[in-house]
């Protein structure tokens, strides 16, 4: 109930903000540089039902290990995306990292292009994510830490980190990165969507993330790629952040790890925006957010379904957020992930169900 009330309040605030935006428009100011709802709807109507996962190869502990030259692993990427293709997934959400670009912009973009070529061979579109407020706050280039046994995302890195995400003098240096990557892939049909900021305000940052959020939307709007721009709603108590995200996103993306009845209420409320809905994170088995309950719900509303995790590996996301197993033993039930490292399904009944839902 608390979540529902927070969401209702957020929607009221969104309505007030939208009215204010319309008022500004009538006084000769430029409207927000986002797609009209009709364009967003037309774009979405050209897509098949989007189903997939958040992807990082099992050999990488974080975004830097995925994208740095010394540890970029196209063989594992190819193999694991093949497993995803085999169950009918057609979309991957993939996190970038500004430090990998800063080390070698040309090399970084070459690896992004190489990744896209592999994904395209497996009939995958890609959602790329720029910034992120989750987990470890001090990313460093070079060799990345080893996983801590039994700890979920023990080595995942924020981007740009903390205090960098709060410091305008620091984060303004990120504009060339965003501009370069967006410009380089602005017309690339293999890129489905640009997710500009993952979970702004997480890690106790709250409103301190709003200035960077505003700036990354402005930088992206200045490029205005062919693909839509968005930043996913995730915490219904962050009214100001939610309002900014919803009113500047071409399509509405969101995260929800709740069971089906609560997730249904979120869909009903977000649908009032009149824009396509994409759920870019869901599926946490012990929370009863499962493929068997959430996939049918999302498909029935034609909401994109992007679960967290694909192959169990160095991220340790088969372990729950707040339930570490210090000895690294097998959890009673996996939190995330679909496949074991050798490619066999964690649960065959789940992958059979996914195939049925995706028509594969």
Buried (B, 14 or more C-beta within 10 A) or exposed (E): EEBEEBBEBBBEBBEEBBEEBEEEEEEEEEEBBBBEBEEBBEBBEEBEBBBBBBBBBBBBBBBBBBBBEEBBBEEBBBBBBEBBBBBBBBBBBBBBBBBBBBBBBEBBBEBBBEBBEBBBEBBBBBBBBBBBBBBBBEBEEEEBBEBBBBBBBBBBBBBBBBEBBBBEEBBEEBBBBBBBBBEBBBEBEBBBBBBBBBBBBBBEBBEBBBBBBEBBBEBBBEBEBEBBBBBBBBBBBBBBBBBBBBBBBBBBBBBBBBBBEBBBBBBEBBBEBEBBBBBBBBBBBBBBBBBEBBBBBBBEEEBBBBBBBBBBBBBBBBBBBEEBBEEEEEBEEBBBBBBBBEEEBBBEEBBEBBBEBBEB
